[in-house]
Every structure is written in C-alpha cells, then in structure tokens.
Amino acid sequence: MSLNLNKLVDKAYEDKTIKELLDAPPSALEGLTPKHDELLAELKIKTIRDLAKWKFAAKAQALATLADSES
C-alpha cells in the first residue's frame, strides 16, 4: 500500500519514507520552520518522532479525542 503524505510534509521531504520522516526535524512538517526546530529543541524535541512521542502532545491529543465524544 502506498500512502500519499505530500500534504503533511514540506516539499523537500515528499519523497522520503515514513522512517526517514520520523527522523527528520519538525520543520519537515508542512507549516513548521527552522525557527520552530529551535524552539522545540529547547524542549528536547529534535525530530518528528520526538514530537509524536512527547508526553504533553499525547495528553493533549487524548483530551481532544475525549472532547469529540463528550455530550
């Protein structure tokens, strides 16, 4: 199965594998810049993998998911 990730990543990263993307800096994501890399590095987030595993991002995602089902 082939996934089209082009809408998620910067043009320079469109031909990369998912593993390569996870090892790339956060600025490889569409909409983020090298300045974001600098700011995130202060939080010890240097790759997309680090960002995905960041415990505060996981907690925020859990809250957002729960909010969708709250009545």
C-alpha positions in Angstrom: 0.0 0.0 0.0 1.3 3.4 -0.9 0.5 6.5 1.2 0.5 10.0 -0.1 2.0 12.1 2.6 2.7 15.1 0.4 0.1 17.3 2.2 1.7 16.6 5.6 5.3 17.4 4.8 7.4 20.2 3.3 8.1 19.7 -0.5 11.8 18.8 0.2 10.6 15.7 2.2 7.9 14.4 -0.2 10.0 11.5 -1.4 11.0 10.3 2.0 9.9 7.1 3.7 8.0 7.2 6.9 11.1 6.1 8.9 13.1 9.0 7.3 10.3 11.4 8.1 10.2 10.3 11.7 14.0 11.0 11.9 13.6 14.4 10.2 13.4 17.7 12.1 9.9 19.1 12.9 10.3 21.7 10.2 9.8 18.8 7.7 6.2 19.0 8.6 4.1 21.4 6.4 3.8 24.8 8.2 6.8 24.5 10.5 10.0 26.4 10.0 13.6 26.1 11.2 12.7 28.6 13.9 10.2 26.0 15.2 13.0 23.5 15.3 15.0 25.8 17.5 12.1 26.4 19.9 11.2 22.7 20.1 14.9 21.8 20.7 14.7 23.7 23.9 12.1 21.1 24.9 14.4 18.3 23.8 12.3 17.7 20.6 14.7 17.3 17.7 12.8 15.0 15.4 9.2 14.3 14.3 9.5 11.1 16.3 10.3 13.1 19.4 7.3 15.4 18.8 5.0 12.4 18.3 6.2 10.8 21.5 6.2 14.0 23.5 4.0 13.2 26.6 2.3 16.6 26.6 1.3 16.2 22.9 -0.1 12.7 23.8 -2.1 14.1 26.7 -3.5 17.0 24.5 -4.5 14.5 21.8 -6.2 12.3 24.4 -8.2 15.3 25.7 -9.2 16.4 22.2 -10.3 12.8 21.4 -12.4 12.7 24.6 -13.9 16.1 23.9 -15.2 14.8 20.5 -17.2 12.1 22.3 -18.4 14.3 25.2 -22.1 15.2 25.1 
